[in-house]
Amino acid sequence: MITCASLDTPYQVSFSNAAFAATCDASPDKGGAGQGFRPHELLEAALGSCTAMVVRMYADNHGIPLAGVTVRVSLDRNHPDGPAFVCAIELAGQLTDEQRRKLLRAAKACPVRRTLSRKLVFVEGAGS
Protein backbone atom coordinates (compact mmCIF):
# COMPACT_ATOMS: atom_id res chain seq x y z
CA MET A 1 0.00 0.00 0.00
CA ILE A 2 1.15 3.52 -0.76
CA THR A 3 0.31 6.36 1.62
CA CYS A 4 0.28 9.91 0.24
CA ALA A 5 0.23 13.04 2.41
CA SER A 6 0.22 16.68 1.41
CA LEU A 7 3.22 18.77 2.42
CA ASP A 8 3.50 22.45 3.39
CA THR A 9 4.66 23.50 -0.09
CA PRO A 10 1.60 23.90 -2.32
CA TYR A 11 0.83 20.77 -4.38
CA GLN A 12 3.74 18.76 -2.98
CA VAL A 13 2.90 15.30 -1.72
CA SER A 14 5.06 12.79 0.09
CA PHE A 15 4.37 9.17 -0.78
CA SER A 16 5.66 6.10 1.00
CA ASN A 17 5.31 2.35 1.22
CA ALA A 18 6.60 2.48 4.83
CA ALA A 19 10.10 1.45 3.70
CA PHE A 20 10.83 4.10 1.05
CA ALA A 21 9.56 7.63 0.46
CA ALA A 22 9.64 10.16 -2.37
CA THR A 23 8.01 13.42 -3.33
CA CYS A 24 5.44 14.23 -5.97
CA ASP A 25 4.88 17.80 -7.12
CA ALA A 26 3.14 19.79 -9.80
CA SER A 27 5.23 21.58 -12.39
CA PRO A 28 5.72 25.35 -11.96
CA ASP A 29 3.32 26.09 -14.84
CA LYS A 30 0.63 24.28 -12.80
CA GLY A 31 1.43 26.15 -9.58
CA GLY A 32 3.86 23.66 -8.06
CA ALA A 33 7.52 24.04 -7.23
CA GLY A 34 8.64 21.32 -9.65
CA GLN A 35 10.58 19.58 -6.86
CA GLY A 36 9.38 16.04 -7.35
CA PHE A 37 7.89 13.59 -9.79
CA ARG A 38 4.68 14.68 -11.48
CA PRO A 39 1.80 12.20 -11.00
CA HIS A 40 1.78 11.03 -14.63
CA GLU A 41 5.54 10.48 -14.46
CA LEU A 42 4.91 8.00 -11.66
CA LEU A 43 2.62 6.02 -13.98
CA GLU A 44 5.33 6.07 -16.64
CA ALA A 45 7.95 5.01 -14.08
CA ALA A 46 5.81 2.12 -12.84
CA LEU A 47 5.39 0.78 -16.36
CA GLY A 48 9.01 1.29 -17.39
CA SER A 49 10.46 -0.15 -14.18
CA CYS A 50 8.25 -3.21 -14.29
CA THR A 51 9.06 -3.80 -17.95
CA ALA A 52 12.81 -3.59 -17.31
CA MET A 53 12.51 -6.00 -14.36
CA VAL A 54 10.50 -8.53 -16.36
CA VAL A 55 12.98 -8.44 -19.24
CA ARG A 56 15.92 -8.89 -16.83
CA MET A 57 14.17 -11.79 -15.06
CA TYR A 58 13.39 -13.51 -18.36
CA ALA A 59 17.00 -13.14 -19.52
CA ASP A 60 18.35 -14.47 -16.22
CA ASN A 61 15.93 -17.43 -16.20
CA HIS A 62 16.73 -18.38 -19.81
CA GLY A 63 20.48 -17.82 -19.83
CA ILE A 64 20.30 -14.91 -22.26
CA PRO A 65 23.40 -12.67 -22.04
CA LEU A 66 21.53 -9.40 -21.55
CA ALA A 67 24.01 -6.70 -20.53
CA GLY A 68 21.31 -4.14 -19.78
CA VAL A 69 17.86 -2.90 -20.63
CA THR A 70 16.63 0.67 -20.91
CA VAL A 71 12.93 1.46 -21.14
CA ARG A 72 11.69 4.91 -22.10
CA VAL A 73 8.00 5.54 -21.45
CA SER A 74 5.83 8.53 -22.19
CA LEU A 75 2.11 8.97 -21.78
CA ASP A 76 0.51 10.47 -24.87
CA ARG A 77 -2.75 11.99 -23.64
CA ASN A 78 -3.48 13.40 -27.11
CA HIS A 79 -3.74 9.99 -28.80
CA PRO A 80 -7.00 9.79 -30.81
CA ASP A 81 -8.10 6.52 -29.17
CA GLY A 82 -7.44 7.74 -25.63
CA PRO A 83 -4.34 7.91 -23.46
CA ALA A 84 -1.52 5.77 -24.87
CA PHE A 85 1.72 4.65 -23.26
CA VAL A 86 4.55 4.92 -25.77
CA CYS A 87 7.33 2.49 -24.82
CA ALA A 88 10.79 2.17 -26.36
CA ILE A 89 12.94 -0.73 -25.17
CA GLU A 90 16.69 -0.86 -25.77
CA LEU A 91 18.49 -4.16 -25.17
CA ALA A 92 22.26 -4.21 -24.67
CA GLY A 93 24.53 -7.19 -25.07
CA GLN A 94 25.64 -9.78 -27.58
CA LEU A 95 22.12 -10.96 -28.43
CA THR A 96 20.86 -12.94 -31.39
CA ASP A 97 17.78 -11.77 -33.25
CA GLU A 98 15.87 -14.65 -31.68
CA GLN A 99 16.95 -13.65 -28.14
CA ARG A 100 15.92 -10.04 -28.81
CA ARG A 101 12.54 -11.21 -30.09
CA LYS A 102 12.00 -13.35 -26.98
CA LEU A 103 12.99 -10.53 -24.63
CA LEU A 104 10.67 -8.06 -26.35
CA ARG A 105 7.83 -10.59 -26.19
CA ALA A 106 8.55 -11.15 -22.48
CA ALA A 107 8.30 -7.37 -21.92
CA LYS A 108 4.61 -7.58 -22.84
CA ALA A 109 4.03 -9.83 -19.81
CA CYS A 110 4.84 -6.99 -17.41
CA PRO A 111 2.22 -7.11 -14.60
CA VAL A 112 1.86 -3.31 -14.58
CA ARG A 113 1.20 -3.35 -18.33
CA ARG A 114 -1.40 -6.07 -17.86
CA THR A 115 -3.05 -4.06 -15.06
CA LEU A 116 -3.12 -0.85 -17.09
CA SER A 117 -4.51 -2.74 -20.10
CA ARG A 118 -7.62 -3.82 -18.23
CA LYS A 119 -10.72 -1.90 -17.33
CA LEU A 120 -9.99 -0.02 -14.12
CA VAL A 121 -12.43 0.33 -11.22
CA PHE A 122 -12.04 2.80 -8.38
CA VAL A 123 -13.34 1.83 -4.93
CA GLU A 124 -13.52 4.39 -2.14
CA GLY A 125 -11.87 3.08 1.02
CA ALA A 126 -12.61 3.71 4.68
CA GLY A 127 -12.14 7.29 5.76
CA SER A 128 -13.17 8.70 2.39
C-alpha positions as CSV (number, residue, x, y, z in Angstrom):
1,M,0.0,0.0,0.0
2,I,1.1,3.5,-0.8
3,T,0.3,6.4,1.6
4,C,0.3,9.9,0.2
5,A,0.2,13.0,2.4
6,S,0.2,16.7,1.4
7,L,3.2,18.8,2.4
8,D,3.5,22.4,3.4
9,T,4.7,23.5,-0.1
10,P,1.6,23.9,-2.3
11,Y,0.8,20.8,-4.4
12,Q,3.7,18.8,-3.0
13,V,2.9,15.3,-1.7
14,S,5.1,12.8,0.1
15,F,4.4,9.2,-0.8
16,S,5.7,6.1,1.0
17,N,5.3,2.4,1.2
18,A,6.6,2.5,4.8
19,A,10.1,1.4,3.7
20,F,10.8,4.1,1.0
21,A,9.6,7.6,0.5
22,A,9.6,10.2,-2.4
23,T,8.0,13.4,-3.3
24,C,5.4,14.2,-6.0
25,D,4.9,17.8,-7.1
26,A,3.1,19.8,-9.8
27,S,5.2,21.6,-12.4
28,P,5.7,25.3,-12.0
29,D,3.3,26.1,-14.8
30,K,0.6,24.3,-12.8
31,G,1.4,26.2,-9.6
32,G,3.9,23.7,-8.1
33,A,7.5,24.0,-7.2
34,G,8.6,21.3,-9.6
35,Q,10.6,19.6,-6.9
36,G,9.4,16.0,-7.4
37,F,7.9,13.6,-9.8
38,R,4.7,14.7,-11.5
39,P,1.8,12.2,-11.0
40,H,1.8,11.0,-14.6
41,E,5.5,10.5,-14.5
42,L,4.9,8.0,-11.7
43,L,2.6,6.0,-14.0
44,E,5.3,6.1,-16.6
45,A,7.9,5.0,-14.1
46,A,5.8,2.1,-12.8
47,L,5.4,0.8,-16.4
48,G,9.0,1.3,-17.4
49,S,10.5,-0.1,-14.2
50,C,8.2,-3.2,-14.3
51,T,9.1,-3.8,-18.0
52,A,12.8,-3.6,-17.3
53,M,12.5,-6.0,-14.4
54,V,10.5,-8.5,-16.4
55,V,13.0,-8.4,-19.2
56,R,15.9,-8.9,-16.8
57,M,14.2,-11.8,-15.1
58,Y,13.4,-13.5,-18.4
59,A,17.0,-13.1,-19.5
60,D,18.3,-14.5,-16.2
61,N,15.9,-17.4,-16.2
62,H,16.7,-18.4,-19.8
63,G,20.5,-17.8,-19.8
64,I,20.3,-14.9,-22.3
65,P,23.4,-12.7,-22.0
66,L,21.5,-9.4,-21.6
67,A,24.0,-6.7,-20.5
68,G,21.3,-4.1,-19.8
69,V,17.9,-2.9,-20.6
70,T,16.6,0.7,-20.9
71,V,12.9,1.5,-21.1
72,R,11.7,4.9,-22.1
73,V,8.0,5.5,-21.5
74,S,5.8,8.5,-22.2
75,L,2.1,9.0,-21.8
76,D,0.5,10.5,-24.9
77,R,-2.8,12.0,-23.6
78,N,-3.5,13.4,-27.1
79,H,-3.7,10.0,-28.8
80,P,-7.0,9.8,-30.8
81,D,-8.1,6.5,-29.2
82,G,-7.4,7.7,-25.6
83,P,-4.3,7.9,-23.5
84,A,-1.5,5.8,-24.9
85,F,1.7,4.7,-23.3
86,V,4.6,4.9,-25.8
87,C,7.3,2.5,-24.8
88,A,10.8,2.2,-26.4
89,I,12.9,-0.7,-25.2
90,E,16.7,-0.9,-25.8
91,L,18.5,-4.2,-25.2
92,A,22.3,-4.2,-24.7
93,G,24.5,-7.2,-25.1
94,Q,25.6,-9.8,-27.6
95,L,22.1,-11.0,-28.4
96,T,20.9,-12.9,-31.4
97,D,17.8,-11.8,-33.3
98,E,15.9,-14.7,-31.7
99,Q,17.0,-13.7,-28.1
100,R,15.9,-10.0,-28.8
101,R,12.5,-11.2,-30.1
102,K,12.0,-13.3,-27.0
103,L,13.0,-10.5,-24.6
104,L,10.7,-8.1,-26.3
105,R,7.8,-10.6,-26.2
106,A,8.5,-11.1,-22.5
107,A,8.3,-7.4,-21.9
108,K,4.6,-7.6,-22.8
109,A,4.0,-9.8,-19.8
110,C,4.8,-7.0,-17.4
111,P,2.2,-7.1,-14.6
112,V,1.9,-3.3,-14.6
113,R,1.2,-3.3,-18.3
114,R,-1.4,-6.1,-17.9
115,T,-3.1,-4.1,-15.1
116,L,-3.1,-0.8,-17.1
117,S,-4.5,-2.7,-20.1
118,R,-7.6,-3.8,-18.2
119,K,-10.7,-1.9,-17.3
120,L,-10.0,0.0,-14.1
121,V,-12.4,0.3,-11.2
122,F,-12.0,2.8,-8.4
123,V,-13.3,1.8,-4.9
124,E,-13.5,4.4,-2.1
125,G,-11.9,3.1,1.0
126,A,-12.6,3.7,4.7
127,G,-12.1,7.3,5.8
128,S,-13.2,8.7,2.4
